[in-house]
Amino acid sequence: MQGFSSALIPVGISIMRDELPKEKMGSAVALMSATLGIGSALGLPLAGVLYESLGWESIF
């Protein structure tokens, strides 16, 4: 799953490049990068808490 979602990052940047004006592109890529970083930082600890409290099925 992680590899599949990582493959979508360049697709998302391409869509932003096609749809957004040039002057907004920098802030859009920054926002996307920030959310990816926050998701990566919170995902593993949250998955551990969910696994311990609700079982492995809760992760999916």
Secondary structure, DSSP 8 states (H G I E B T S, - for coil): -HHHHHHHHHHHHHHHHHHS-HHHHHHHHHHHHHHHHHHHHHHHHHHHHHHHHH-GGGG-
